[in-house]
Each structure stands twice: as structure tokens, then as C-alpha cells.
Amino acid sequence: MDVVSTLSSTGRTVNEDFIHLQPNRWAMLLDGSSGLMPNVLVPHLQGRFQSDAQWFVHTFAHAFAQVEQPSTPLPTAVEQALALVEQQYRAIPIADHLRGFAYEPSASLAIFRNTQESGPELFLLGDCTAIWDGGVYHDPAVSRLDDRAIQLCMHLSDTTGQPPAEVIQSPAMRAKLLEHREKKNHPEQPDGYTVLAPHTGLAQYGTHLSLSGQGVHHVFLMSDGLAAGYQSYRLEPGPQEYLHAAYTQGLSSLLSGVRAVEQADQDLRQFPRLKPSDDASGVLVEVSQP
């Protein structure tokens, strides 16, 4: 496999996306999410990271690189990496109540790997998107909850006259987002969803896909900030067109389109969303025989 292009753009002040590559073997994209409370890990990290989620995505990526072997199944490698992350997380001296769902960092994950042992394969957990020739995967669980929060935001905007960008900061919206965050890593609950977090037992809920025998030439991994270009902003009519644009126009062109839409819609009315602008990252891979 050859990495054609990578891109990672900060949406606000801290980029909580992260891309990590093992040349000729795998590419990883992580979309981090800090807790809904102030950062609790950062004061203990000697200034190395700007947010708890940034610490988490970097720590997981490097743990995965440490444990991954071509013969190790991807879900197993993810779980082994989580075990290393959990050890580091537990070693950070914070009170137990600061490890609850509202404080805990998390992330969505997408990995593409191509080895002689397994051939081309994907592993995804959370709401990252993967597009390949003739196929696409995106777990809608998180998006469904986001859509409900957006509907509430627009309803409150209509009834109060406040612009959506202000309503997003309201106590009612914060309560709704906390309610949704309580469903994190509770797949047994209605509307529960699973993402990476700094503890084990989560890889079993990921989606592991083999692309062998499908004639795949390109694979495109994206965080939701870049996938919004076709999923929300309709810059292309569908995933295959977005993939084609990625390798004919380049990732920077896709990002420019996304940022232009967001700049033109700063009050969040034309394209209702929870953030004026999100971190946007992508990895475009050309598939060859391992």
C-alpha cells in the first residue's frame, strides 16, 4: 500500500484528530473527543498536550504501533493497545470521580491495513468514515444522537429567536449533550454506542471488514469533519464521487470546500450542526499487493 496523501486541519483551537502511519502496512486515523467538563489530565502531562483527547489519540496510536504485528488480527491489536493506554491512564493521579463519562476522553478510530497474512482490511470503531472503490462504511449511531441534538437546537432557536450558534451554548443544549454522552460505551442500552476510551473491552464492538477480492484500488479514511463535505454539505452527491474527488482534486481541495461552506454559514442555519467548524482529517491510500 502507498499513502497518496494525508491532511489534518484544526477546526477550533486544538486539533484532536491524529494520523499515524506504518509505511507499506497500515494507516490509522483517530478523531478525538474530550469530556464535556474541563480537561482533568492536562495539568499532569507536563505541557505535552493541549487537551485530554489529544493525549488519548496520541497515546493510543503509539501503543498500537508498539503491539501491532502483521500476524496479529486487527481487533486483537486494538485491544492490546487499549490495555497499554489503560495502564498509563490509571497511572495519572486524578480522583476517581474525574474518570466518569463526562470527563473521560474518547475517540473514533479507522485503520486500513494490507499484509500478506490478511490482505487489505479495515477496522472501524465510532463515527469515522471509510470509502473504497464500490463501498463505504460509517456507523450511524453517533450521528443519530447528534441529529437529535441539532433538532433540539433548531427548535430552541425558532422558539427563542436566538441564532443556533448561541443556542448551542445554552444549558438546555448542554443537558442534552450530557444525556447523549451517558450512552457512550453502553451498547446494551437503547441508542447506546461504542467508541475508543482509555480502557479495555471495546475492540469487540468494532467493525472488521476484509476488502480482499473486491478490486479495491483506493481507500479513503476520514474524520467526520472532512466527511461532512458529502454527508452534510453535499459538495459531492455521494461517497464514490467524494472518493473520486479525493484522488483527482486532492484532499486540500476537499478541505477548502468544507471550510468555505462553514465560513459562509457561521450562524449554523443553512447547515445545522453542533460546531461552527470541526477538526477535519483524511488519509488517502492506494492499494497494492502487500
C-alpha positions in Angstrom: 0.0 0.0 0.0 1.1 3.5 -0.7 -0.2 6.6 1.2 -1.1 9.1 -1.5 -2.0 12.0 0.8 -2.7 12.9 4.3 -4.4 16.0 5.8 -5.3 17.2 9.2 -6.9 20.6 9.9 -7.9 22.2 13.2 -11.5 23.3 13.5 -11.1 25.4 16.6 -8.1 25.9 18.8 -6.8 22.3 19.5 -6.6 19.6 16.9 -7.9 16.4 18.5 -7.6 14.3 15.3 -4.4 12.3 14.7 -3.0 10.3 11.8 -0.4 7.6 12.3 1.3 5.6 9.6 3.3 2.4 9.3 4.8 2.6 5.8 3.7 -0.1 3.4 1.5 -1.7 6.1 -1.2 0.4 7.8 -2.7 3.8 8.1 -4.6 5.0 11.2 -6.9 8.0 11.7 -8.3 9.0 15.1 -10.9 11.6 15.8 -10.6 12.5 19.5 -13.3 13.9 21.8 -12.6 15.5 25.2 -15.1 15.1 28.0 -17.8 17.7 28.4 -16.1 19.0 31.6 -12.8 20.9 31.8 -9.6 18.9 31.0 -8.5 16.9 34.0 -5.5 15.1 32.6 -3.7 18.1 31.0 -2.4 19.5 34.3 -0.5 16.2 34.9 1.0 15.9 31.4 3.9 18.4 31.7 2.7 20.6 28.9 3.0 17.9 26.2 -0.7 18.0 25.2 -3.3 20.7 25.0 -6.4 18.6 25.8 -7.2 15.2 27.3 -8.4 13.9 23.9 -5.2 15.0 22.3 -3.3 13.0 24.8 -5.6 10.0 24.3 -5.3 9.8 20.5 -1.5 10.2 20.5 -1.1 7.6 23.3 -3.4 5.1 21.6 -1.7 5.5 18.2 1.8 4.9 19.7 0.6 2.0 21.8 -0.9 0.4 18.6 2.3 0.8 16.8 4.1 -0.9 19.7 1.9 -4.0 19.7 0.8 -4.5 16.1 2.3 -7.4 14.1 1.3 -8.5 10.6 0.0 -11.8 12.0 -2.0 -10.2 14.8 -5.7 -9.7 14.0 -6.6 -6.0 14.0 -9.2 -6.3 16.8 -6.7 -8.1 18.9 -4.0 -5.4 18.3 -6.6 -2.7 19.1 -7.4 -4.4 22.4 -3.8 -4.9 23.3 -3.1 -1.2 22.6 -6.1 -0.2 24.8 -4.5 -2.3 27.7 -1.3 -0.2 27.4 -3.3 3.0 27.3 -5.4 2.0 30.3 -2.2 1.4 32.3 -1.0 4.9 31.5 -4.4 6.5 32.2 -4.7 4.8 35.6 -1.2 6.0 36.5 -2.3 9.6 36.1 -3.0 10.9 39.7 -6.6 12.1 39.4 -9.6 11.4 41.7 -11.8 8.5 40.8 -14.8 10.7 40.2 -12.8 12.5 37.4 -12.8 9.3 35.4 -16.5 9.3 34.8 -18.2 9.5 31.4 -18.4 13.3 31.5 -14.6 13.7 31.9 -13.2 10.7 30.1 -11.6 11.3 26.7 -12.7 9.2 23.8 -12.1 8.8 20.1 -13.4 7.3 16.9 -10.9 5.1 15.0 -10.3 4.0 11.4 -7.5 1.7 10.4 -6.6 0.3 7.0 -4.0 -2.4 6.8 -2.6 -4.5 3.9 -0.5 -7.5 4.8 0.4 -10.8 3.2 -1.2 -12.5 6.1 -4.7 -10.9 5.9 -4.8 -8.9 2.6 -6.5 -5.4 2.6 -8.7 -4.9 5.6 -10.4 -2.2 7.7 -11.2 -1.8 11.3 -13.5 1.0 12.5 -15.0 2.0 15.8 -17.0 5.1 16.3 -18.1 7.6 13.6 -15.1 7.8 11.3 -15.8 7.1 7.6 -14.1 4.8 5.2 -14.7 4.9 1.5 -13.2 2.4 -1.1 -14.0 1.6 -4.7 -17.5 0.4 -4.6 -18.0 0.6 -0.9 -18.4 2.8 2.1 -18.7 2.3 5.9 -19.9 4.7 8.5 -21.5 3.8 11.8 -24.7 6.0 12.2 -25.1 5.5 16.0 -23.3 8.8 17.0 -24.8 10.7 14.1 -28.3 9.8 15.1 -27.8 11.3 18.5 -26.1 14.4 17.0 -29.1 14.8 14.7 -31.5 14.8 17.7 -29.4 17.4 19.5 -29.4 19.5 16.3 -33.2 19.2 16.0 -33.5 20.5 19.6 -31.1 23.3 18.9 -33.1 24.4 15.9 -36.4 24.2 17.8 -35.0 26.3 20.6 -33.7 28.8 18.0 -37.1 29.0 16.4 -38.9 29.5 19.8 -36.4 31.9 21.4 -35.3 33.9 18.3 -31.6 33.2 19.3 -29.3 32.1 16.5 -28.3 28.4 16.6 -24.7 29.4 17.3 -25.8 30.9 20.6 -28.4 28.2 21.5 -25.6 25.6 21.2 -24.1 27.2 24.4 -27.3 27.1 26.4 -27.9 25.0 29.5 -30.7 23.0 27.7 -28.2 22.0 24.9 -25.5 21.1 27.5 -28.0 18.9 29.3 -29.0 17.2 26.1 -25.3 16.6 25.1 -24.6 15.2 28.6 -27.6 12.9 28.3 -26.2 11.6 25.0 -22.7 11.2 26.4 -24.1 8.9 29.1 -24.9 6.4 26.3 -21.2 6.2 25.4 -19.9 2.7 25.6 -23.2 1.3 26.7 -24.2 -0.7 23.6 -26.7 -2.6 25.6 -28.9 0.5 26.1 -31.3 1.9 23.5 -29.3 4.3 21.3 -26.1 3.2 23.1 -22.9 3.5 21.1 -19.3 2.4 21.4 -16.1 4.4 20.8 -12.5 4.1 21.9 -11.9 5.1 25.5 -8.9 4.5 27.9 -9.9 1.0 29.0 -10.2 -2.5 27.6 -13.2 -4.4 26.4 -14.1 -2.1 23.5 -12.5 -3.7 20.4 -15.1 -6.4 20.3 -17.7 -3.7 19.2 -15.7 -2.5 16.2 -16.4 -3.4 12.6 -13.7 -5.5 10.9 -14.0 -5.7 7.1 -12.0 -7.7 4.6 -11.5 -6.0 1.2 -9.8 -9.0 -0.4 -11.1 -9.9 -3.9 -13.0 -6.7 -4.3 -10.7 -5.0 -6.8 -10.1 -2.1 -4.5 -7.6 0.5 -5.7 -8.2 3.4 -3.3 -9.2 3.6 0.4 -10.1 7.0 2.0 -10.3 7.3 5.8 -11.9 10.4 7.2 -12.9 12.1 10.4 -16.5 13.4 10.5 -15.2 17.0 9.9 -14.0 16.1 6.4 -16.7 13.5 5.7 -19.2 16.4 6.2 -18.2 17.5 2.7 -20.6 14.9 1.2 -22.6 13.7 4.2 -23.8 17.2 5.3 -22.7 19.9 2.9 -23.5 18.0 -0.3 -20.3 19.1 -2.1 -20.5 15.8 -3.9 -23.6 13.7 -4.4 -22.3 10.6 -2.7 -19.3 8.7 -1.3 -17.9 7.3 -4.5 -17.9 10.8 -6.1 -16.2 12.1 -2.9 -13.5 9.4 -3.2 -13.0 10.2 -6.9 -12.6 13.9 -6.0 -10.1 13.0 -3.3 -7.7 11.3 -5.8 -8.3 13.6 -8.7 -8.5 17.0 -7.0 -6.7 16.3 -3.8 -7.6 16.4 -0.1 -6.7 20.1 0.2 -9.4 20.8 -2.4 -12.0 18.9 -0.4 -11.0 20.7 2.8 -11.2 24.1 1.0 -14.8 23.3 0.0 -15.7 22.3 3.6 -14.3 25.4 5.1 -15.9 27.6 2.5 -19.3 26.3 3.4 -18.7 26.7 7.2 -17.3 30.3 6.7 -20.4 31.2 4.7 -22.8 29.7 7.3 -21.4 31.0 10.6 -24.8 31.2 12.2 -25.4 27.4 11.5 -28.7 27.9 9.8 -28.2 26.7 6.3 -26.3 23.6 7.5 -27.4 23.0 11.2 -24.5 21.4 13.2 -23.1 21.3 16.7 -19.9 23.1 15.9 -19.2 26.0 13.6 -16.1 24.1 12.3 -14.7 20.7 13.3 -11.3 19.2 13.0 -11.1 17.6 9.5 -8.6 14.9 8.7 -8.2 12.4 5.9 -5.8 9.6 4.6 -5.9 8.5 1.0 -4.3 5.2 0.3 -3.5 3.4 -2.9 -3.9 -0.3 -2.6 -1.3 -2.7 -4.0 -0.3 -6.3 -3.3 1.4 -6.5 0.1 
